[in-house]
Amino acid sequence: MPSPLTRLVLTVTLAANRRGLYLGRRSTRVHVAVYRWTGGRVGTRMTGLPDARILLLDQIGAKSGVGRTSPLIFLRDNGTPVIAASKAGQPELPAWFHNLRAHPKTTIQIGPERFRVRARVATEPERDRLWPSFVAIFPALESYQRTVGERGIPLVILEPR
């Protein structure tokens, strides 16, 4: 049973999404700045969800060529980070997903450490295996999946390179 704080965080997030308010863009710059400034001591956990850890994903804009960084919840699969392209249940895929498809070689930061990775979309069997673990650490994904319907939520595996 989720804690009261977890239920509150999820309720606010889902209510904002139902009203078409995607809060990710507005908070990303501050989150990334604090995460980097503190060397990953602040900003690595999702409030109310102790198992939902956050990494920073660097990417190059598919069209613009501009460098960007996104804070994303991840899980580890045998040590390899996996992220979900949910965009909080919005109808379109997140921009970082398109950026990684165009430029799969990138870097991530987990806490104070940076890693060089190559991004790839999980196969259907991999997604089927990983999805329940992702929902266990971030229950809102189930609601996001219902909201996006047929689009589905791809999982992206960040393999070391």
Backbone bond lengths (Angstrom), bond angles and torsions (degrees), N, CA, C in turn:
res aa  C-N    CA-C-N  psi(-1)  N-CA   C-N-CA  omega(-1)  CA-C   N-CA-C  phi
1 M - - - 1.452 - - 1.529 108.86 -
2 P 1.355 117.62 124.46 1.469 120.09 -179.56 1.525 111.54 -64.42
3 S 1.324 115.60 151.27 1.463 121.15 178.24 1.531 109.66 -68.71
4 P 1.342 117.50 163.20 1.470 119.56 176.51 1.531 112.51 -58.04
5 L 1.333 117.42 -38.51 1.464 120.22 178.89 1.526 110.70 -64.83
6 T 1.330 116.68 -42.11 1.468 120.70 178.27 1.518 110.04 -61.43
7 R 1.330 117.03 -45.98 1.471 120.36 179.31 1.528 111.15 -60.87
8 L 1.337 116.77 -39.62 1.460 120.39 179.30 1.529 110.83 -64.31
9 V 1.332 117.23 -47.42 1.473 121.32 179.80 1.520 110.28 -58.45
10 L 1.331 116.88 -46.57 1.466 120.56 -178.81 1.523 111.23 -66.51
11 T 1.321 117.94 -39.90 1.462 121.61 -179.72 1.525 110.86 -63.52
12 V 1.327 117.39 -45.70 1.468 121.16 179.33 1.528 110.28 -63.17
13 T 1.333 116.57 -44.90 1.470 120.66 -179.51 1.520 110.96 -61.11
14 L 1.326 116.79 -47.50 1.465 120.18 -178.34 1.523 111.53 -66.67
15 A 1.341 117.53 -37.90 1.468 120.66 178.43 1.536 110.05 -63.97
16 A 1.321 116.98 -42.75 1.470 120.22 178.04 1.527 110.29 -61.83
17 N 1.329 116.60 -43.54 1.466 120.47 -179.59 1.524 111.71 -62.39
18 R 1.331 117.02 -41.95 1.472 120.00 179.88 1.526 111.64 -62.46
19 R 1.316 116.40 -26.14 1.461 120.80 179.45 1.535 112.12 -94.34
20 G 1.337 116.11 8.62 1.456 120.60 177.36 1.514 114.48 77.38
21 L 1.338 117.32 16.40 1.461 120.83 178.92 1.522 108.89 -95.83
22 Y 1.293 115.86 108.81 1.458 120.50 176.24 1.523 106.75 -98.95
23 L 1.326 116.34 110.46 1.455 121.42 -172.42 1.526 113.26 -85.95
24 G 1.316 118.21 -9.80 1.450 121.91 -174.59 1.514 114.78 -54.99
25 R 1.319 117.52 -51.05 1.468 121.83 -177.84 1.508 113.00 -57.68
26 R 1.324 115.55 -40.32 1.458 120.37 -173.66 1.515 112.71 -70.73
27 S 1.311 116.61 -30.56 1.461 119.24 -176.16 1.530 113.79 -101.11
28 T 1.312 117.48 -10.59 1.463 121.08 -173.87 1.526 113.08 -60.42
29 R 1.310 118.15 -48.49 1.476 120.36 -176.31 1.530 111.81 -59.38
30 V 1.316 116.11 -44.06 1.468 119.66 179.91 1.522 109.83 -65.65
31 H 1.322 116.78 -45.73 1.461 121.06 -179.06 1.532 110.71 -58.15
32 V 1.322 116.82 -49.33 1.469 121.37 -179.33 1.526 110.55 -61.35
33 A 1.327 116.94 -44.13 1.468 120.44 -178.69 1.526 111.07 -61.79
34 V 1.321 117.30 -44.47 1.470 120.79 -179.48 1.520 110.43 -67.81
35 Y 1.316 117.06 -43.90 1.469 121.86 179.20 1.531 109.92 -56.69
36 R 1.326 115.76 -49.46 1.472 120.04 -178.00 1.527 111.67 -69.69
37 W 1.331 117.55 -43.37 1.460 121.84 -177.34 1.525 111.50 -61.68
38 T 1.352 116.75 -34.40 1.468 120.37 -178.96 1.524 112.33 -93.35
39 G 1.323 117.04 6.54 1.464 119.70 -178.79 1.519 112.25 63.58
40 G 1.324 116.02 31.12 1.461 120.38 178.47 1.521 114.51 81.30
41 R 1.327 117.95 10.79 1.470 119.26 177.43 1.524 111.01 -79.10
42 V 1.330 117.09 -24.57 1.463 122.49 178.70 1.526 107.84 -123.55
43 G 1.336 115.98 137.47 1.454 120.43 176.04 1.510 114.88 97.78
44 T 1.338 117.09 9.73 1.470 119.43 -177.62 1.519 113.44 -96.04
45 R 1.328 117.76 -1.96 1.470 121.59 -179.53 1.525 109.60 -130.02
46 M 1.322 115.11 149.46 1.458 121.60 176.27 1.522 107.97 -88.22
47 T 1.312 117.28 128.17 1.454 121.89 -179.15 1.524 110.76 -54.72
48 G 1.321 115.94 127.15 1.457 121.40 177.27 1.512 115.17 81.94
49 L 1.321 117.40 -5.82 1.460 121.54 -179.62 1.534 108.26 -127.54
50 P 1.328 117.29 85.11 1.466 120.30 -171.90 1.529 115.21 -61.06
51 D 1.327 118.38 -24.43 1.461 120.45 -179.34 1.530 112.84 -90.56
52 A 1.331 116.78 -7.12 1.463 121.14 -178.85 1.524 109.03 -88.90
53 R 1.324 116.14 94.52 1.464 121.92 178.71 1.523 109.63 -88.03
54 I 1.328 115.13 155.58 1.462 121.09 -175.94 1.527 110.23 -122.06
55 L 1.324 115.38 134.94 1.465 121.68 173.12 1.518 108.30 -115.37
56 L 1.309 115.65 165.58 1.465 121.48 172.31 1.515 108.15 -105.96
57 L 1.317 115.73 125.29 1.462 122.65 -179.93 1.527 109.08 -106.97
58 D 1.325 116.34 117.93 1.463 121.00 174.12 1.518 107.87 -87.82
59 Q 1.320 115.94 143.70 1.461 119.78 176.91 1.516 109.57 -154.26
60 I 1.326 114.92 160.85 1.466 122.81 177.79 1.523 107.44 -107.33
61 G 1.327 116.66 130.45 1.459 121.15 -179.78 1.521 111.93 -55.63
62 A 1.331 116.42 130.00 1.466 121.29 -177.67 1.523 111.55 -61.17
63 K 1.323 117.58 -38.23 1.462 121.15 -179.30 1.517 111.84 -100.62
64 S 1.323 116.33 -41.39 1.463 120.46 -173.06 1.523 113.96 -82.90
65 G 1.335 116.91 -28.65 1.457 120.45 -174.85 1.522 113.34 76.14
66 V 1.324 116.83 6.35 1.461 122.57 -178.69 1.531 109.67 -84.67
67 G 1.339 116.41 137.95 1.454 121.09 177.62 1.518 111.11 -73.44
68 R 1.321 115.51 139.00 1.463 121.82 -179.56 1.517 108.75 -138.40
69 T 1.334 116.35 160.03 1.458 121.53 176.26 1.518 108.66 -135.02
70 S 1.332 116.42 135.13 1.458 122.12 179.98 1.524 110.47 -125.30
71 P 1.341 117.77 131.03 1.461 120.21 172.23 1.531 108.31 -83.17
72 L 1.330 117.12 127.85 1.461 120.69 -175.10 1.522 111.14 -138.26
73 I 1.317 115.32 143.83 1.459 120.88 173.36 1.520 107.70 -70.77
74 F 1.327 116.26 141.54 1.456 120.01 179.57 1.515 110.55 -140.40
75 L 1.310 114.01 162.98 1.463 120.80 168.87 1.514 106.77 -127.48
76 R 1.297 115.62 162.51 1.469 120.15 177.77 1.522 108.47 -107.25
77 D 1.321 115.03 133.12 1.458 122.44 174.41 1.519 106.65 -115.39
78 N 1.312 115.99 102.32 1.475 121.03 -174.76 1.523 111.15 52.47
79 G 1.325 116.53 41.93 1.453 122.04 177.70 1.513 114.91 89.40
80 T 1.332 118.48 -13.84 1.465 122.09 -178.19 1.527 110.07 -92.66
81 P 1.348 118.49 125.90 1.467 120.37 179.27 1.531 112.02 -67.91
82 V 1.334 114.22 142.67 1.458 122.50 177.13 1.526 107.14 -131.43
83 I 1.341 117.18 134.49 1.455 122.51 179.90 1.527 109.57 -122.73
84 A 1.331 116.24 157.81 1.464 121.77 -178.62 1.525 109.64 -112.01
85 A 1.324 116.97 131.44 1.467 122.75 -179.64 1.526 109.46 -89.89
86 S 1.330 116.83 65.61 1.461 120.70 -174.04 1.523 114.21 -91.48
87 K 1.315 118.06 -30.87 1.464 124.15 -171.76 1.521 110.34 47.51
88 A 1.339 115.36 41.23 1.465 123.26 176.43 1.528 112.59 53.69
89 G 1.338 116.70 33.43 1.456 120.76 176.46 1.512 114.93 82.21
90 Q 1.323 117.88 11.71 1.463 120.66 178.00 1.535 109.03 -71.22
91 P 1.338 118.25 159.57 1.469 120.43 -174.77 1.530 115.08 -65.56
92 E 1.342 117.44 -26.88 1.461 119.40 -177.58 1.525 110.88 -106.37
93 L 1.318 114.50 159.84 1.463 120.01 176.56 1.529 109.53 -70.64
94 P 1.325 117.39 152.44 1.470 118.89 178.56 1.524 111.68 -66.98
95 A 1.318 115.94 151.16 1.469 121.10 179.98 1.523 111.14 -58.97
96 W 1.338 117.64 -37.14 1.465 119.02 -178.40 1.524 111.54 -60.30
97 F 1.336 117.49 -30.29 1.460 121.14 178.92 1.533 109.84 -64.30
98 H 1.328 116.29 -46.85 1.469 120.66 178.51 1.530 110.37 -64.36
99 N 1.331 115.94 -38.91 1.464 119.82 178.78 1.526 111.36 -61.91
100 L 1.333 116.92 -42.92 1.471 120.13 179.39 1.520 112.10 -67.96
101 R 1.315 116.91 -32.75 1.471 118.73 177.47 1.525 109.77 -64.88
102 A 1.335 116.77 -36.53 1.458 120.82 179.72 1.531 111.99 -78.73
103 H 1.333 116.37 -35.17 1.475 121.90 -176.57 1.529 109.02 -135.51
104 P 1.335 118.36 80.40 1.471 120.45 -173.93 1.524 115.63 -71.78
105 K 1.329 118.60 -20.89 1.463 120.34 177.74 1.522 108.57 -83.46
106 T 1.345 115.65 122.15 1.449 119.67 -174.72 1.523 110.68 -154.63
107 T 1.325 115.42 -169.26 1.462 120.69 176.27 1.523 109.14 -130.25
108 I 1.331 114.51 155.78 1.452 121.63 174.95 1.523 107.95 -132.20
109 Q 1.315 115.70 160.34 1.460 121.44 172.99 1.514 107.56 -126.66
110 I 1.328 115.62 127.70 1.461 122.06 175.09 1.525 105.62 -122.55
111 G 1.331 115.60 111.19 1.455 119.26 -173.66 1.520 108.21 61.78
112 P 1.328 118.45 -132.08 1.465 120.49 -178.92 1.532 114.08 -83.55
113 E 1.331 117.63 -10.20 1.469 120.91 -172.87 1.523 112.80 -96.42
114 R 1.340 114.43 142.11 1.467 121.28 175.34 1.520 109.10 -111.62
115 F 1.332 115.01 145.28 1.460 121.41 -177.66 1.514 109.48 -135.16
116 R 1.329 115.29 144.15 1.465 121.53 171.55 1.522 107.21 -89.14
117 V 1.339 116.38 129.53 1.461 120.89 -177.01 1.528 110.38 -136.41
118 R 1.326 113.33 165.18 1.461 121.54 171.97 1.527 105.88 -123.73
119 A 1.323 116.77 124.64 1.461 122.19 -176.62 1.526 110.48 -89.13
120 R 1.321 114.56 139.04 1.468 119.83 172.07 1.523 108.42 -146.41
121 V 1.327 115.38 149.26 1.458 120.93 178.93 1.524 108.48 -76.17
122 A 1.320 115.86 134.30 1.466 120.89 178.53 1.528 110.07 -62.64
123 T 1.314 116.25 142.37 1.463 120.94 173.85 1.529 108.15 -69.34
124 E 1.319 116.94 165.80 1.475 119.74 178.70 1.532 112.44 -57.40
125 P 1.353 119.05 -46.25 1.471 117.76 177.78 1.536 112.56 -61.88
126 E 1.335 117.20 -37.74 1.468 119.92 177.38 1.525 110.45 -65.15
127 R 1.329 116.04 -43.96 1.466 119.89 -179.96 1.525 110.23 -62.33
128 D 1.321 116.75 -45.35 1.472 120.39 179.52 1.526 111.40 -59.07
129 R 1.315 116.86 -36.70 1.467 121.43 -179.77 1.532 111.05 -74.45
130 L 1.340 117.76 -40.80 1.463 122.38 -174.35 1.531 114.17 -83.03
131 W 1.322 117.70 -28.19 1.466 121.62 -173.61 1.534 112.98 -53.98
132 P 1.336 120.17 -49.71 1.473 119.04 -179.58 1.533 113.35 -59.05
133 S 1.322 117.57 -35.47 1.469 120.41 178.11 1.516 110.71 -67.59
134 F 1.331 116.85 -37.43 1.460 120.35 179.24 1.530 110.38 -67.37
135 V 1.330 116.25 -43.48 1.461 120.32 179.20 1.536 110.35 -63.94
136 A 1.324 117.26 -34.27 1.464 120.56 178.98 1.528 111.72 -62.88
137 I 1.346 117.97 -37.04 1.461 119.12 -179.80 1.529 112.44 -88.10
138 F 1.351 116.99 -22.24 1.459 121.06 -179.69 1.533 109.16 -141.31
139 P 1.341 116.90 82.49 1.467 122.07 -173.51 1.526 115.50 -57.61
140 A 1.327 119.27 -24.31 1.464 121.14 -179.61 1.521 112.18 -61.43
141 L 1.333 117.95 -19.87 1.469 120.27 179.69 1.526 112.18 -58.25
142 E 1.321 117.50 -33.74 1.475 119.44 178.25 1.520 110.62 -61.65
143 S 1.323 116.31 -44.71 1.460 120.17 178.32 1.525 110.63 -66.26
144 Y 1.327 116.90 -41.86 1.458 120.26 178.03 1.529 110.53 -59.10
145 Q 1.333 116.73 -41.27 1.469 121.12 -179.15 1.529 110.66 -62.81
146 R 1.337 116.68 -42.29 1.467 119.78 177.31 1.528 110.69 -62.93
147 T 1.326 116.90 -39.17 1.460 121.68 -177.82 1.523 111.94 -67.21
148 V 1.324 117.45 -42.53 1.467 119.73 -176.94 1.521 112.60 -79.90
149 G 1.323 117.18 -16.39 1.458 121.19 175.40 1.515 113.86 59.76
150 E 1.333 115.80 -126.61 1.462 121.73 -173.75 1.519 114.00 -64.84
151 R 1.344 117.91 -24.70 1.461 120.05 179.72 1.516 109.73 -57.00
152 G 1.317 116.34 -38.26 1.457 119.72 -176.77 1.517 111.54 71.27
153 I 1.300 115.74 169.00 1.454 122.24 178.50 1.521 107.72 -119.32
154 P 1.334 116.97 106.61 1.465 118.98 179.04 1.526 111.05 -69.62
155 L 1.315 115.72 147.57 1.452 121.77 170.86 1.523 106.73 -103.83
156 V 1.329 116.04 140.65 1.465 122.18 -177.83 1.519 108.18 -118.28
157 I 1.312 115.89 126.34 1.457 122.64 179.77 1.523 108.12 -96.55
158 L 1.330 116.16 130.28 1.465 122.76 -177.55 1.514 109.27 -106.16
159 E 1.337 115.45 85.82 1.465 121.02 -174.87 1.516 111.08 -79.06
160 P 1.348 116.87 139.98 1.474 119.64 177.55 1.524 110.72 -62.05
161 R 1.333 115.36 148.03 1.473 120.00 176.14 1.512 109.51 -133.68
